[in-house]
Amino acid sequence: MNIITAFTAIAIVGCGAAVAADPPAAPSATPVKHASLKVCNKQADAKKLAGPARAQFVKDCRSGKSS
């Protein structure tokens, strides 16, 4: 009975050490930054865009296309 308890304790401690040893995932080397909706809307306001032209501008702005 003591042997089973000892092996169980060793297994639990070993699993905990294995989980703790995993390094965290590294972030991507070059994160892609897209303009926020707020920034794109301010730019559209500055250009006095409305309707479909505004919607297209904001869509292109958010995707990173320059116009």
ChimeraX attribute file (.defattr): number of C-alpha atoms within 10 A of each C-alpha:
attribute: neighborCount
match mode: 1-to-1
recipient: residues
	/A:1	5
	/A:2	7
	/A:3	8
	/A:4	9
	/A:5	10
	/A:6	10
	/A:7	11
	/A:8	12
	/A:9	11
	/A:10	12
	/A:11	12
	/A:12	10
	/A:13	11
	/A:14	12
	/A:15	11
	/A:16	11
	/A:17	11
	/A:18	9
	/A:19	9
	/A:20	10
	/A:21	9
	/A:22	8
	/A:23	7
	/A:24	7
	/A:25	6
	/A:26	6
	/A:27	7
	/A:28	7
	/A:29	6
	/A:30	6
	/A:31	7
	/A:32	7
	/A:33	9
	/A:34	13
	/A:35	14
	/A:36	12
	/A:37	13
	/A:38	11
	/A:39	14
	/A:40	19
	/A:41	19
	/A:42	12
	/A:43	16
	/A:44	18
	/A:45	12
	/A:46	9
	/A:47	11
	/A:48	9
	/A:49	16
	/A:50	12
	/A:51	7
	/A:52	9
	/A:53	11
	/A:54	18
	/A:55	14
	/A:56	13
	/A:57	21
	/A:58	24
	/A:59	14
	/A:60	15
	/A:61	21
	/A:62	19
	/A:63	13
	/A:64	13
	/A:65	11
	/A:66	8
	/A:67	6
